[in-house]
């Protein structure tokens, strides 16, 4: 099983392109019509799609910690500063 990513709007296009060139399955929030969605909604959408959120936004770390504390399932987050 390969990793599939859901790119947050804060990630530069060059990162998305580079991952795609290396064969990674990537879908962006912009392509999915979720460019203006909240972090919570983006995480819900990625989970519904079975994708891991890739972000450079610190707010996602807080959202993940909140969900973990509530034991609420989500597919995961990859954070790159």
C-alpha positions, -999 to 999 in steps of 0.1 A, spaced: 0 0 0 14 34 -9 9 66 9 -16 91 -6 -14 127 4 -39 156 6 -20 189 3 -30 218 25 -32 252 8 -1 264 26 22 240 7 41 254 -22 32 241 -56 68 230 -62 65 205 -34 34 190 -49 49 188 -83 81 172 -70 61 146 -51 41 138 -82 72 135 -103 84 108 -79 51 89 -82 34 99 -50 -4 102 -53 -12 138 -43 -45 157 -43 -46 194 -33 -72 212 -14 -75 236 -43 -81 208 -68 -107 194 -45 -126 227 -40 -116 230 -4 -92 259 -7 -111 280 18 -121 252 42 -112 252 79 -84 230 91 -110 207 108 -129 204 75 -97 197 56 -88 170 80 -123 155 78 -121 156 39 -87 139 38 -99 112 62 -130 106 41 -107 102 11 -83 80 30 -54 105 25 -29 119 49 -27 157 52 6 172 42 9 207 57 33 234 67 7 251 89 13 248 127 -25 250 133 -29 215 120 -7 202 148 -31 217 173 -61 202 155 -44 168 155 -36 170 192 -72 180 199 -85 150 180 -61 127 197 -72 139 231 -108 132 221 -98 98 205 -113 109 172 -100 90 143 -82 108 114 -58 94 87 -28 114 98 -7 145 93 27 150 78 41 183 90 71 200 74 83 233 88 
